[in-house]
Structure formats: structure tokens, C-alpha cells
Amino acid sequence: MDANLDRWIGQFLQADGKPSKSAAKIAKQTIHGLQVTTVDVSGAYTGMGGPMGAFSSRAKADAPAMPGYRMLAAIAEGPEGSVFFKCAGPAKTVAANRPAFDKMLASLQ
């Protein structure tokens, strides 16, 4: 789980040059008996890395980071394994969709 959180947080750069981990908000909660870890991070988005990054339009190594982005993400630990949720985009868009993201997490069973 920590590796996923670190990778997601690492996709953001901070304007002051500090590590994004210090700016990220990580929380743990229990939803209907499931352990759920959430992260909320903002900054300049560098895009997805790893094997799925090759399918991203931002896969080019020289693509600039996109400032003013935000990501809400969650890992729900279920009896048959973990389930991952991510919502990333312009900060205003993600903020407007925060209630829907929280409602989706609240519906987990």
C-alpha cells in the first residue's frame, strides 16, 4: 500500500521544491468494516508512470508537468485483496467532484 501511495504522491511537484509527501493529506478510516486509506495531493501533475504510463498522452519524457492539478485516491482493503480508486485532474474539477468521490467510498461494502 505504501508503495502505491508514494508513487501517486510522487506524480506531483510542489512549486516551492519541497517533497509532495509533506503536502499530501493521508487518512485512514473504516467504511462498513473495510480499512480505507485516502490521499489528497495537489501541485503540478507529471502524469502516470509505470506500465500504464505508456498508454497516457503524457507518456513522452519531455512533456511538461501540468500545474494546478489535484488527486483524490483511495485504497480499500477487502477480504479478497485491495481495490484502488483515483480521481485526478484540474484542481477546480476535482474539488467539485469531491462529494461524489466521498459518496462512492461511503458506498463500499
Secondary structure, DSSP 8 states (H G I E B T S, - for coil): -HHHHHHHHTTEE-TTS--HHHH-EEEEEEETTEEEEEEEEEEEE----HHHHTTSTT-STT---EEEEEEEEEEEEETTEEEEEEEEEEHHHHHHTHHHHHHHHHT--
